[in-house]
Amino acid sequence: MKKRKSELTFWQKVVRYKTLLLMCVPAVVFFFMFNYMPLPGIWVAFVKYNYRDGIFGSKFVGLQNFEFLATSGKLLDLTKNTILYNIAFILLGNFLAVFVAILLNEMQSKMFKKVSQTIMFLPYFISQVLVGILVFNLLNYDTGFVNGILTSLGLEKWQPYSDPNVWPVLLVIIYLWQQTGYNSVVYFASIMGIDGEMMEAAKVDGANGFQRIRYIILPSLKPTIVILLLFALGGIVKGNFGLFYNIVGTNPILYDTTDIIETYVYRATMTDFNFMTASAVGLYQSVIGFVIVMVVNYIVKKIEPDYSLF
């Protein structure tokens, strides 16, 4: 009598699923080399590092390297700014990505669909430096495109680089413009994986486009949305340095609403960079991100166990 799958031994399972296991090998090697092997380097955050003695031979200083942030008086504000920006990026970014993926799926013309995907993909490949130049040329007070239009209409010029309150909205818009097309790919692929017979049956039963989206597409995307949100929360305390630095630069007028952990640390250590401070900041961000992921995953597991990470 043939054994059931649940009765197979470990090595029998390895032989049976060897193809799937081989496909996983590159990912396992990647994460082992770049995520697990560097873990002992965390010790740098607790020592006064010098090249002669190495990481584990350097003098242990405890939490002294963390005083850089703790005594700055800006730790809470920097953490708040970083988290709030990332919450806006994650929630609005995923919402728009799902919306765009559904729109692409509803397009009837294959040619128009491919052209649209290509156009939406392009901003993702534009360098953050070029994005900063583009934004500056649009919003510059003296020669900016926006103020050129306002002047031609007889209106007063706009001074965004002197108004910190407008930048949270501007930065979120710029991020969504650059990332939405790329982020929609995963959701579009998930939609493509939905059983076509189910969609056809809904059409035969008289379901219109909105009903198919509400009762078939969105429920099918729910597991993907939850998993991607959980993954994104792991980096919620890590800001997008390239975006903020290249667009805002070193304008102290805007720091109250645009300064995040990465930009502050960069400015503070630009003339006296050391591994200890950078490692301490990275460890601080990783610990908070880990705690947030664990808490949210626990909540998801209580509500819907099938959608949790573990």
C-alpha positions as CSV (number, residue, x, y, z in Angstrom):
1,M,0.0,0.0,0.0
2,K,1.3,3.4,-1.0
3,K,2.2,5.7,1.8
4,R,0.3,8.9,2.2
5,K,2.2,12.3,2.0
6,S,1.9,12.8,5.7
7,E,3.6,9.4,6.3
8,L,6.7,10.1,4.1
9,T,10.0,10.4,5.9
10,F,12.1,13.5,5.7
11,W,14.5,12.2,3.0
12,Q,11.5,10.8,1.0
13,K,10.1,14.3,1.0
14,V,13.4,15.7,-0.1
15,V,13.5,13.3,-3.0
16,R,9.9,14.0,-4.0
17,Y,10.2,17.8,-3.8
18,K,13.8,18.1,-5.0
19,T,12.8,20.4,-7.8
20,L,11.1,22.9,-5.5
21,L,14.0,22.6,-3.0
22,L,16.5,23.4,-5.8
23,M,14.5,26.4,-6.8
24,C,14.7,27.7,-3.2
25,V,18.5,27.2,-2.9
26,P,19.5,30.6,-4.4
27,A,17.2,32.5,-2.1
28,V,18.4,30.5,1.0
29,V,22.0,31.2,0.1
30,F,21.3,34.9,-0.5
31,F,19.6,35.4,2.8
32,F,22.2,33.3,4.7
33,M,25.1,35.3,3.3
34,F,23.6,38.8,3.5
35,N,21.2,38.5,6.5
36,Y,22.6,35.9,8.8
37,M,26.3,35.8,8.4
38,P,26.7,39.6,9.2
39,L,24.7,39.2,12.5
40,P,27.8,38.9,14.7
41,G,28.8,42.4,13.4
42,I,26.0,43.8,15.7
43,W,28.7,43.7,18.4
44,V,30.3,46.8,16.7
45,A,27.4,48.8,18.3
46,F,28.7,48.0,21.8
47,V,32.5,48.5,21.4
48,K,34.9,51.3,20.6
49,Y,36.0,49.8,17.3
50,N,39.6,50.0,16.0
51,Y,41.1,48.3,13.0
52,R,44.0,46.7,14.9
53,D,42.0,44.7,17.4
54,G,39.0,44.0,15.2
55,I,35.4,43.7,16.2
56,F,35.6,41.3,19.1
57,G,39.0,42.6,20.3
58,S,37.9,46.2,20.6
59,K,37.0,47.8,24.0
60,F,33.5,47.1,25.2
61,V,31.7,50.4,26.0
62,G,28.1,49.2,26.5
63,L,25.4,51.6,25.4
64,Q,27.8,54.5,24.9
65,N,27.4,54.5,21.1
66,F,23.6,54.9,21.5
67,E,24.0,58.1,23.4
68,F,24.6,59.8,20.1
69,L,20.8,59.6,19.4
70,A,19.5,59.6,22.9
71,T,21.2,62.8,23.9
72,S,20.5,64.7,20.7
73,G,17.0,65.6,21.9
74,K,15.6,64.7,18.5
75,L,15.2,60.9,18.9
76,L,11.4,60.9,19.4
77,D,10.9,63.5,16.6
78,L,13.1,61.7,14.2
79,T,11.5,58.3,14.9
80,K,8.0,59.8,14.7
81,N,8.8,61.4,11.3
82,T,10.3,58.2,9.9
83,I,7.4,56.0,11.1
84,L,4.7,58.4,9.9
85,Y,6.2,58.8,6.5
86,N,6.6,55.0,6.1
87,I,3.0,54.4,7.3
88,A,1.8,56.8,4.5
89,F,4.1,55.2,2.0
90,I,3.0,51.7,2.9
91,L,-0.8,52.3,3.2
92,L,-1.2,54.6,0.2
93,G,1.4,52.8,-1.8
94,N,-0.4,49.4,-1.4
95,F,-3.8,51.0,-2.0
96,L,-2.7,52.6,-5.3
97,A,-0.8,49.5,-6.4
98,V,-3.9,47.4,-5.9
99,F,-6.0,50.0,-7.7
100,V,-3.6,50.2,-10.7
101,A,-3.4,46.4,-10.9
102,I,-7.2,46.1,-11.0
103,L,-7.4,48.8,-13.7
104,L,-4.7,47.0,-15.8
105,N,-6.7,43.8,-15.5
106,E,-9.9,45.5,-16.7
107,M,-8.2,46.9,-19.8
108,Q,-9.4,45.1,-22.9
109,S,-6.7,46.2,-25.3
110,K,-3.5,44.2,-24.8
111,M,-1.4,46.8,-26.6
112,F,-2.7,49.6,-24.4
113,K,-2.1,47.5,-21.3
114,K,1.5,46.8,-22.2
115,V,2.2,50.5,-23.1
116,S,0.5,51.6,-19.8
117,Q,2.6,49.1,-17.8
118,T,5.8,50.4,-19.4
119,I,5.0,54.0,-18.8
120,M,4.2,53.4,-15.1
121,F,7.4,51.3,-14.7
122,L,9.7,54.1,-16.0
123,P,9.7,56.4,-12.9
124,Y,11.0,53.5,-10.7
125,F,14.2,53.3,-12.8
126,I,14.9,57.1,-12.5
127,S,17.8,57.9,-10.2
128,Q,16.8,59.7,-7.0
129,V,19.4,62.4,-7.9
130,L,17.5,63.1,-11.2
131,V,14.2,63.1,-9.3
132,G,15.6,65.7,-6.9
133,I,16.7,67.8,-9.9
134,L,13.3,67.5,-11.5
135,V,11.5,68.5,-8.4
136,F,13.8,71.5,-7.9
137,N,13.3,72.7,-11.4
138,L,9.5,72.4,-10.9
139,L,9.4,74.2,-7.5
140,N,12.3,76.6,-7.6
141,Y,11.1,80.1,-6.5
142,D,13.1,82.1,-9.1
143,T,13.0,79.9,-12.3
144,G,10.7,77.0,-11.4
145,F,8.1,75.7,-13.8
146,V,5.2,76.1,-11.3
147,N,6.1,79.7,-10.4
148,G,6.5,80.4,-14.1
149,I,2.9,79.4,-14.7
150,L,1.7,81.3,-11.6
151,T,3.5,84.5,-12.7
152,S,2.0,84.2,-16.2
153,L,-1.5,84.0,-14.6
154,G,-0.8,87.1,-12.5
155,L,-0.6,85.2,-9.2
156,E,1.9,85.4,-6.4
157,K,4.9,83.0,-6.5
158,W,4.9,80.0,-4.3
159,Q,7.7,79.4,-1.9
160,P,7.6,75.6,-1.0
161,Y,11.3,75.6,0.1
162,S,10.3,78.0,2.9
163,D,7.2,76.2,4.0
164,P,7.8,73.0,5.9
165,N,4.1,72.1,6.2
166,V,3.7,71.3,2.4
167,W,6.5,68.8,2.2
168,P,4.9,65.8,3.9
169,V,2.3,65.9,1.1
170,L,4.9,66.6,-1.6
171,L,7.2,63.8,-0.5
172,V,4.3,61.2,-0.4
173,I,3.2,62.3,-3.9
174,I,6.7,62.0,-5.3
175,Y,7.2,58.5,-3.7
176,L,3.8,57.3,-5.0
177,W,4.7,58.6,-8.5
178,Q,8.0,56.7,-8.5
179,Q,6.9,53.4,-6.8
180,T,3.3,52.7,-7.7
181,G,4.0,51.2,-11.1
182,Y,6.6,48.8,-9.7
183,N,4.6,47.8,-6.7
184,S,1.5,47.0,-8.8
185,V,3.3,44.2,-10.5
186,V,2.9,41.7,-7.6
187,Y,-0.8,42.4,-7.3
188,F,-1.3,42.2,-11.1
189,A,0.5,38.8,-11.1
190,S,-1.8,37.7,-8.3
191,I,-4.9,38.8,-10.3
192,M,-3.6,36.8,-13.3
193,G,-3.4,33.7,-11.0
194,I,-7.1,33.9,-10.2
195,D,-9.1,31.0,-11.8
196,G,-10.5,32.2,-15.1
197,E,-13.4,29.9,-14.9
198,M,-14.5,31.6,-11.7
199,M,-14.5,35.0,-13.5
200,E,-16.4,33.5,-16.5
201,A,-19.0,31.9,-14.2
202,A,-19.5,35.3,-12.5
203,K,-20.1,36.9,-15.9
204,V,-22.6,34.2,-16.8
205,D,-24.4,34.8,-13.6
206,G,-24.8,38.5,-14.4
207,A,-22.1,40.0,-12.2
208,N,-20.8,43.3,-13.5
209,G,-17.2,44.6,-13.3
210,F,-17.6,46.2,-9.9
211,Q,-19.2,43.0,-8.4
212,R,-16.4,40.8,-9.8
213,I,-13.8,43.1,-8.3
214,R,-15.6,43.2,-4.9
215,Y,-16.5,39.6,-4.5
216,I,-13.7,37.8,-6.4
217,I,-10.6,39.9,-7.1
218,L,-10.3,41.7,-3.7
219,P,-10.8,38.6,-1.6
220,S,-8.3,36.8,-3.7
221,L,-5.8,39.6,-3.2
222,K,-6.3,39.7,0.6
223,P,-3.5,37.2,1.5
224,T,-1.0,38.9,-0.8
225,I,-1.9,42.3,0.7
226,V,-1.5,41.1,4.3
227,I,1.8,39.4,3.6
228,L,3.3,42.4,1.8
229,L,2.2,44.7,4.6
230,L,3.8,42.5,7.2
231,F,7.1,42.5,5.2
232,A,6.9,46.3,4.8
233,L,6.4,46.8,8.5
234,G,9.9,45.3,9.1
235,G,11.5,48.4,7.6
236,I,9.0,51.0,9.0
237,V,11.8,52.7,11.1
238,K,14.2,52.8,8.1
239,G,13.7,55.9,6.0
240,N,14.3,56.3,2.3
241,F,17.5,58.3,2.5
242,G,17.9,58.8,-1.3
243,L,14.4,60.3,-1.6
244,F,14.6,62.7,1.4
245,Y,18.2,63.8,0.9
246,N,18.1,64.5,-2.8
247,I,14.8,66.3,-2.7
248,V,15.0,68.3,0.6
249,G,18.8,68.4,0.8
250,T,20.3,70.4,3.7
251,N,17.6,73.0,4.1
252,P,17.3,73.6,7.9
253,I,13.9,75.4,7.4
254,L,12.3,72.1,6.4
255,Y,13.9,69.8,9.1
256,D,10.9,69.8,11.4
257,T,8.7,67.9,9.0
258,T,11.2,66.2,6.7
259,D,14.1,65.1,8.9
260,I,14.3,61.3,9.4
261,I,16.8,59.1,11.2
262,E,19.0,58.5,8.1
263,T,19.3,62.2,7.1
264,Y,20.1,63.3,10.6
265,V,22.7,60.6,11.2
266,Y,24.3,61.4,7.8
267,R,24.6,65.1,8.6
268,A,25.8,64.5,12.1
269,T,28.5,62.0,11.1
270,M,29.4,63.4,7.7
271,T,32.7,64.9,9.1
272,D,33.4,62.2,11.7
273,F,31.9,59.0,10.4
274,N,32.5,55.9,12.5
275,F,31.2,52.3,12.4
276,M,30.0,52.3,16.0
277,T,27.5,55.0,15.6
278,A,26.1,53.7,12.3
279,S,25.8,50.2,13.8
280,A,24.0,51.5,16.9
281,V,21.5,53.4,14.8
282,G,21.0,50.4,12.5
283,L,20.4,48.1,15.6
284,Y,18.0,50.6,17.1
285,Q,15.9,50.6,13.8
286,S,16.1,46.8,13.4
287,V,14.9,46.1,17.0
288,I,11.9,48.4,16.7
289,G,11.0,47.0,13.3
290,F,11.3,43.5,14.6
291,V,9.0,44.3,17.6
292,I,6.4,45.9,15.3
293,V,6.4,42.9,12.9
294,M,6.0,40.4,15.8
295,V,3.1,42.4,17.3
296,V,1.3,42.8,14.1
297,N,1.9,39.2,13.1
298,Y,0.5,38.1,16.4
299,I,-2.6,40.2,15.9
300,V,-3.1,38.8,12.3
301,K,-2.6,35.3,13.6
302,K,-5.4,35.8,16.1
303,I,-7.8,37.2,13.5
304,E,-6.9,35.1,10.5
305,P,-4.2,32.4,11.1
306,D,-3.8,31.6,7.4
307,Y,-2.5,35.1,6.6
308,S,0.2,35.3,9.3
309,L,3.9,34.9,8.5
310,F,4.4,32.1,11.0
